[in-house]
């Protein structure tokens, strides 16, 4: 069994960088910056490292330095608003540098909408890599990353390529849409995995399906894709691999192989070798055991060997998993989790509305879109005004794309919101405005 001590990890990073691991990256500048970070951290001895940057060199250098010294690492979204950073500050104030050495905290959301950090180690992250490698029967895992490295979906592409002596190419998705051939000129696409969320897949299908069809495998996760998108991908003969996983399990725990997808299978696939999934009766609630399972939500550590997300599933006779619903009202838009209560609270704090509810509606590109239904507070107020009022308070992707003013939020005698009534109301109003 490999002992993932900091010096071993750092040596592996440097070895891979020098051998061309990061396609198009400035390897020596990353090593130099990381060595400087090691010196700075050794001198100042911080309790933890918070990595919040879109700069590739800075992210990798900080991450490498933190791993080498065993300093607790918190990956953070640089686009968080004030409310989210206040939550992060409360969480990181509980760090004990002696007790929390060698931990990697990856952000996710909880059922209340509050930010949580799933606590991982190199052991849990590498277990995900070995399961992925065995399932896909590949030696080296080469990856094109268009997703943020502070997300588990982006970070795991970095970890997979490092551990398996693969190659990593990091690309800005907007730039990729404009000039996809910049990638084609650097690598052979049929040697690479690319990870996308449904929004990205839909955009690239609109732009150049033939370019997409060159990839070895297109991993699709982050949100449930709609049937129209899957049919378009199949018609374009894309090597699509639908997946199911989450931050808590260090990305995917099930996957559908491309040949199975092209044969007409739309499930999330079979369980990967490092994981086990059970369904709890009577509601088919998913229960996951995995070597890649997080230690807990920082700073609390799990007392259980399994994890129960808010997903409901079913297995067919051949062991293919299909997600059939969720136990919460969580909205997944463009691969990002949005919890209605957080958005509702932000809107109510403006004092501009008397009542409000937030819901997710199906959308071709985003999977779901965030929509707010609100009651004006004596004075008329537009959706644009409300968007501006909560801008900077919550992340941009959480701000509703549609605002619908109503006379009353439908509720029952106990005050519980009648979701079907809201959905019916929304569809009628949005149809009239389209």
N, C-alpha and C positions, 0 to 999 in steps of 0.2 A: 504493500500500500504506500502511495506517495505521501510524504510529509510536506505539506504546503507551508513551509516556513518562509518568512519574508525575504530572506536572502536568495532562496531558491527561485521564488517567484520573480524577483527583480532580475536575476541572472537570465531567466528564461525570456523575459521581456526584451532585455538588451540583445540577447542572442538572436531573437526573431527579428527585431528591428534591423540589425546589421545584415541579416540575410534577405532583406527585402519584403518582410511581412506586410508592411503598410504600403500599399500600392500608391505611388505618387506622393507619399509623405516624406517629410524632411527628417529622416531617422536620427541623424546626429544632433540636430537642434532639439529634438524631443529628449534624447539622452542627456544632453547638456543642461536643459532646463530642469529635468528631473533630478539630476545630481545637485543642482542649486537648491531645489525644493527640499531635498533630503538634508542638506546643510542648514537651511532655514528652520525646518521642523525640529532638527536635533538641537539647535540653539534655543529656540523659543518654547519647545515642548508643549504644543497645543493639546488640549484634551481630546479634540476631534478635528477632522478636516471636513469642511463643507465645500463640495465641488458644484459650482453653479456657473457654467460657462457654455457658450456655443463654439468656442475656439477648440479645434481638435487637438492641437499641440498642447495647449494648456490642460485640457481634460486628461489626456493620456499621461502627461508628465506628473500631474498631481496624483492621479490614481496609482501610478507606479511607485511614487515616493511613499504614499500612505501605506501601500501593501508591504513595501520593504521594511518600514519601521513598525508595522503592526498597529498604527494609529487608527481608531475607529473612523470609518469613512461614511459620510452622508451624501448621497447623490441628490441633487436638487434641481428643480425646474427653474431656469433663469427668468421665466416669464410669470412666475407666481405674483399674486397681488399682495397687498399689505396684510390682509386677513390670514392668508396662507403662511406668510413669513412669521407672523406672530405665533401660529401653531408650531412651526418648526423650532422657533426659539424656545418654547416651553418644553419640547421634546428633547432637544439637545442639551438643555440645562441639567438633564438627568444622567449625563454621561459620567461614568467612572472609568478613567483611562486604564486602571489596573484590571478591572473586571471585564471590560469591553474591548480588549485587544483583539486585533485581527478580524473584526466584524465589518461587514459591508452592508449598509442600510440603503435599500432601494425604495423610492416613494410609491405609494399606492393610495387608494381611497378606502374608507370604511363605510359601513352601512349608514352612519350619521352624516356622511359627507366630509368629516374631518380627515386631514392628511394623516396617514400612517406610514411607517417605514418598516418594510419586511426585512428582518435581519437574516443575512446570509453570510456564508463563509466560502473560502475557496473549495472546501469539501462539498458543500451543497451545489455550488455553481458547476464544479467539475463533474459531479454526478449527472447533472443535466446534459453536459457535453457527451459523456460516455454513452448515455442512453440514446441520444440523437445519433451519434456515430454508428452505434450498433444497428439501430433501426433502419437507417438509410444505407448501411453497408458501404461506407466511404472511409478512406484512410485519412486524407487531409480535407478539412472543411474550409473551402474558400467562400467568402461572403461579400456581398455588396450591401452596405448599410445605408439606408435612406432615413432611418429612424433615429430619434435622439439617443445619445449614449447614456443619458441619465434614466431612460426607460429600460426596463428589463429586456425588452425586445431588441434594443440597440446594444446594450451592454453584453448580452449573451453572444451576439455575433462577434464582438471583440474577443470574448473569452474562448469561444469555440475555435476561432482561427489561431489564437495563440497556443492553446493546449495541443492542438492536432498538427501543428506546423503548417497551417494553411496560410492563405493570404486574405487581407482585408482591404476593401476599397470603400471609403466613406464618401458619400455624395449628397449634396444638398438636393432635396427632391425637386424644388422649383427649377433649379439649374438643369437637373436631369431631364425634366420635361421639355426644356428649351433645346438642349444639345445632347441627346442620348448618345450620339456617336463619339462624344469625348470619352465615354467609358469603353465603347467598342474598340476604339483605337489603342487602348491600354491592355486589354485582357481578352481572353476567349470566353464568351458568355456561357458556353455550354459546360464550362468547368466550375461555374459559380452558382451558389444559392443566393436568391434575393428575397428579402422579407418585406412584405407590404401589408398595409391595412386595406380594407375594401375601398375606401375613398381613393387611395393611391392607385389601386388596380383599375378602378373605373376610369380614372383620368388617363392612365397610360394606354388603356384599351382604346379610348377615343383617339389618342394621338398616333399610336404606332403598334398595332397588335403583332405585326411581323417581327418587330424588334424584341418584344416580350417573348415570343415563341422560341427565341434562341437559348433561353436560360435552361440550365440543367434542372433546376427546381425553383418554383415560386412559392414560398411559404406564405400562407394567408392566415392572418389572425387579428386579434385586437377587437373585433366586433363581428356579430353574425352577418354574413353576406346575404344579399337577397337572391332569389332564384334567377331573376333576369341577369344579374351579373355573372352568376355561375354558368348559365347557358351561353352567354357571350364568350366567356373564357374558354368553354369547351368547343364552341364553334371555331374559335381561333387556334385550337389545338395547343393551348398553353399547358405546360407541365405544372399544373397547380397542385399544391399540397395543403388542403385545409387542416387547420390545427386547433387544438384547444389547450389552453394553459393560462397562467397568470403570474403576477409578480411573486406571489407566495410560493409557487412551485418552480421558480427560476425558468420561466417560459413553459414551453409545451410539454404536456404529459400524454397527449394523443396526437396522432397525425394520420392523414390519408395520403397514400402514395399516389404520385401523378398518374400512373397507369390505371389505378382504381377510379380516380376522378374522371379520366377520359372515357372510361367504360360506363359512366353514368352515375357513379356513387357521389352523393352530396353530403355524406356524414362527416364527422370530425375524425374519422379513422379509428385505428386500434390503439390500445394503450402501449406506450413506449416501455422498453425493458426495465427501466429504473423506477417504474411506478406501478401502482395498483389502484383501481377505481371500483368502488362498490356503490350500489344504489340503495338508499334507505327507504323502506316502505313507511307509510302508504303513498307518499307524494313523489317518489323517485328522486329524492334529494341526493346529490353527488357527495361522496366521501372519498377523499384522496389520501393515499399513503405513497410517499416517494422519498427516495434518497436525496432528492433535490429540495425537499420541503424546508421552508424557512424555519429558523429557531423560534420565531414568534414575532410579534409587533413590538419594536423597541419601545421601552426597555424591558417589557415583560416577555419571559421565555415560555414556550409551550410546555404544558404538562401532559399533552396528548401526542400520540404518534401520528395522528391523521389531521386532516384539514377539511372543513366543510364550507365550500363557497356558497353563494346564494343561487346556484344553478340547479336546474332539474334536468335529468337526462334519461335516456333509454338505450339499451343495447339490443341489437338484432341478434339473430341466431349465429351469425358469423363473428360476433364480437366488435362490431362497429358502433361507436357511440354517436348519438344525436342529441344535441341540446334542445330541449323542448320548452324551456321557459326559465324564469327567474323568480325567486321568492321576494325580491325587493323591487322597488321602482327605479333602480339604477338605469341611467341612460348611457349608452355607449355611442359616442359621436366621433367619427374619424379615428377610432382606436383609443379615445380618451374617455375615462369614466367621469360622469357627471351625476351627482346626487342631488335630486330636486330640493331637499330641505336646505342645502347650503345656498342655492340660488334664491330660493324663496326668502330666506333670512336677509340676504344682501339687499333684495328689492324692498322688503318691508322696512329696513333700517333707513331708507331714503326718506320715508315719511310722505312719499308722493302717491301712494296707493292705499286704498282702504282694505283690500284683500287681494290675494294673488295665489295662483297655483302654477306649477311647472311640470311639464310632461314631455315625453319624447315621442315624436311621430316618425314613421318610417320614411326614409329618403334614399333615393337611388345612389347618390354619391357618398353621403355621410353615414349610411347605415341607419342612423336616427338623427334628427335635429331637435334642438332644445327650443321649446315653445312656451311662452308665458301667457296665461290668461289672467287678466287683472280687472279690478274694479277701481274706478277713479275715486280720489279722495276730495270730493267737492269741486276741485279745480281740474279741468281737462288737462291731460298729460299724454304726450305721444310716446311711442315706443323708442324713438331716437333719443328723446330726453331721458328716458329710463336707462337706456343703454349707456349713455354718457355718465349718468349718476352712479352706476356701479362699475364703470371702467376703472381698472386699477385695484379694485377691491377684491375681485375674483379673477381667475384666469380668463383670457379672451374667449377660449373655446366653450366656457360655461355660460357666457352671455347669450340669452335667447336670440335665435335668428328671426323669430316671428313673435310679435306682440299683438294680442287680441284683447280688445276692451269689451267687457260684458257688464250687464247690470248686476249680476249675482253669480258667485261661484256655487254651483250645485252641490248641496250637502244633504245628508240624511238628518234625522231628528237628533242624532248624537253628535252632529257636527263633522262626521266623516265625509271627506270629499267623494263624490260619486264619479269615479274615473270614467266609466263608460259614457256617462252623460257629457263629460268634458270632451272626450274624444269625438263624440257625435257633433257637439257644438263647434269644435275646431274645424272639423272637416267641412261642415256646411259654410262656415265663414271664409276659410281659406279657398274653397272651391269658387265662391262668389268673387273673390279678389284676384283669382288667377286668370 
